[in-house]
């Protein structure tokens, strides 16, 4: 893959959009319901079928929309302890269709979630070049610490630590302090970003 061109693509986005308001990951009125699913996923163990049923229930109650329903179901099926990647991929396709049907101001953020989920599947299949491309597209659509952290993790895993540090330096110089702090927190706790922890206080 032409990493130089890919990084240039991202950095052009950084230079052009650095001070635009950062998009939230989900609508505030859906955050609590998705946090509930997230807490269950991070627990010591969980019942994937029961959690999927809970996601459907939250959707039926109007607490999450169709886009976030399929996002949640993807995350459950793609979880390493579940590993149902074919089903996870089906949910990504349904999420994308739901995003287009919904349209509106959330379209780019919803499509960023679609790209991110595709990146997760590629990552789990060991297709790191493809995962990097998907994660980069997610970051281009939605400038968030999480999307950037995925790009950095891919670069580190591919042995492109120098490029990861260069990108991190460019972002630190351009983006708002709140995003940098969120990124620092991700670097501090994500083992895939451990090689970048020396950059946190620079």
C-alpha positions in Angstrom: 0.0 0.0 0.0 1.2 3.6 -0.7 1.4 4.7 2.9 2.7 8.2 1.9 -0.4 8.9 -0.2 -2.7 7.6 2.5 -1.1 9.7 5.2 -1.1 12.7 2.9 -4.8 12.2 2.4 -5.4 12.2 6.2 -3.2 15.1 6.8 -4.9 17.2 4.2 -8.1 16.6 6.1 -6.3 17.5 9.4 -5.0 20.8 7.9 -8.4 21.7 6.4 -10.7 20.7 9.1 -8.7 20.9 12.3 -10.8 23.5 14.1 -14.2 22.3 13.0 -16.5 21.1 15.8 -15.8 17.4 16.6 -18.7 15.1 15.9 -20.1 13.1 18.8 -20.0 9.3 18.2 -23.8 8.9 18.7 -26.9 11.0 19.3 -26.9 12.1 23.0 -30.4 10.5 23.6 -29.0 7.1 22.4 -25.8 7.2 24.4 -27.1 5.7 27.6 -28.6 2.7 25.9 -25.4 2.1 23.9 -23.3 2.5 27.1 -25.4 -0.2 28.7 -24.4 -2.6 25.8 -20.8 -1.4 26.0 -20.6 -2.2 29.8 -21.9 -5.7 29.2 -19.3 -6.3 26.5 -16.5 -5.2 28.8 -17.6 -7.5 31.6 -15.8 -10.6 32.5 -18.3 -12.7 30.5 -21.5 -12.1 28.7 -24.2 -14.0 26.9 -24.1 -12.9 23.2 -27.6 -14.0 22.4 -29.1 -12.3 25.5 -27.2 -9.1 24.8 -28.4 -9.2 21.1 -32.0 -9.6 22.4 -31.4 -6.6 24.7 -30.2 -4.5 21.7 -33.4 -5.4 19.9 -35.5 -4.5 22.9 -33.8 -1.1 23.2 -34.6 -0.5 19.5 -38.2 -1.5 20.0 -38.4 0.9 22.9 -37.1 3.7 20.6 -33.9 4.1 22.7 -31.6 3.3 19.7 -32.3 3.8 16.0 -31.9 1.2 13.3 -28.4 2.4 12.5 -27.2 1.9 16.1 -29.1 -1.4 16.4 -27.0 -2.9 13.7 -23.9 -1.3 15.0 -24.4 -2.8 18.4 -25.2 -6.2 16.9 -22.0 -6.0 14.8 -20.0 -5.2 17.9 -21.5 -8.2 19.7 -20.9 -10.7 16.9 -17.4 -9.3 16.1 -16.3 -9.5 19.8 -13.2 -11.8 20.0 -15.0 -14.1 22.4 -17.9 -14.5 20.0 -16.2 -14.4 16.6 -19.2 -14.6 14.3 -17.6 -12.5 11.6 -20.0 -13.4 8.8 -23.0 -12.3 10.9 -21.0 -9.2 11.9 -20.4 -8.4 8.2 -24.1 -8.8 7.5 -24.9 -6.2 10.2 -22.5 -3.8 8.7 -24.3 -4.0 5.4 -27.7 -3.5 7.1 -26.2 -0.6 9.1 -25.0 1.1 5.9 -28.5 0.7 4.2 -30.1 2.1 7.4 -27.7 5.1 7.4 -28.6 5.9 3.8 -32.3 5.6 4.6 -32.0 7.9 7.6 -29.8 10.4 5.8 -29.7 13.8 7.3 -27.0 15.5 9.4 -25.9 12.2 10.9 -25.1 10.5 7.6 -21.3 11.1 7.6 -21.0 10.0 11.2 -23.1 6.9 10.6 -21.0 6.0 7.5 -17.9 6.5 9.6 -19.2 3.9 11.9 -19.8 1.6 9.0 -16.2 2.1 7.8 -14.9 1.5 11.3 -16.8 -1.8 11.6 -15.4 -3.0 8.3 -12.0 -2.1 9.5 -12.5 -4.3 12.6 -13.4 -7.3 10.5 -10.4 -6.7 8.3 -8.2 -6.4 11.4 -9.5 -9.6 12.8 -8.8 -11.4 9.5 -5.2 -10.1 9.6 -5.8 -7.8 6.6 -4.0 -4.8 8.1 -3.6 -2.9 4.9 -7.3 -3.0 4.2 -8.1 -2.3 7.9 -5.9 0.8 7.7 -7.8 2.0 4.6 -11.2 1.5 6.3 -10.0 3.2 9.5 -8.6 6.1 7.5 -11.9 6.5 5.7 -13.7 6.5 9.1 -11.4 9.3 10.3 -12.0 11.3 7.2 -15.7 11.1 7.7 -15.7 11.7 11.4 -12.8 13.4 13.2 -12.7 11.6 16.5 -10.0 10.3 18.8 -11.3 6.8 18.5 -11.1 6.8 14.7 -7.6 8.3 14.8 -6.5 5.7 17.4 -7.5 2.9 15.0 -5.4 4.4 12.3 -2.4 4.7 14.6 -2.9 1.1 15.9 -2.8 -0.2 12.3 0.4 1.8 11.5 2.1 0.4 14.6 1.0 -3.2 13.9 2.3 -2.8 10.3 5.7 -1.7 11.7 5.2 1.9 10.5 5.9 3.4 13.9 7.7 6.4 12.4 4.7 7.3 10.3 2.4 6.8 13.4 4.6 9.2 15.4 4.6 11.8 12.5 0.9 11.6 12.2 0.4 12.0 15.9 2.7 15.0 16.0 0.7 16.7 13.1 -2.6 16.0 14.9 -1.3 17.4 18.2 -0.3 20.6 16.5 -3.7 21.1 14.7 -6.6 19.6 16.7 -8.4 21.0 19.8 -7.1 20.1 23.2 -10.2 18.1 24.1 -9.6 15.7 21.2 -5.9 15.4 22.1 -6.8 14.5 25.7 -9.2 11.9 24.6 -6.5 10.4 22.3 -4.0 10.5 25.1 -6.4 8.4 27.2 -6.8 5.9 24.5 -3.1 5.6 24.0 -2.6 5.1 27.7 -4.9 2.1 27.9 -4.8 0.5 24.5 -2.1 -2.2 24.2 -2.0 -1.8 20.5 -0.8 1.8 21.1 1.7 1.1 23.8 4.7 2.1 21.6 3.3 5.6 21.4 2.9 6.2 25.2 6.2 8.1 25.3 4.4 10.7 23.2 1.6 11.4 25.6 3.2 14.2 27.5 5.1 15.8 24.6 
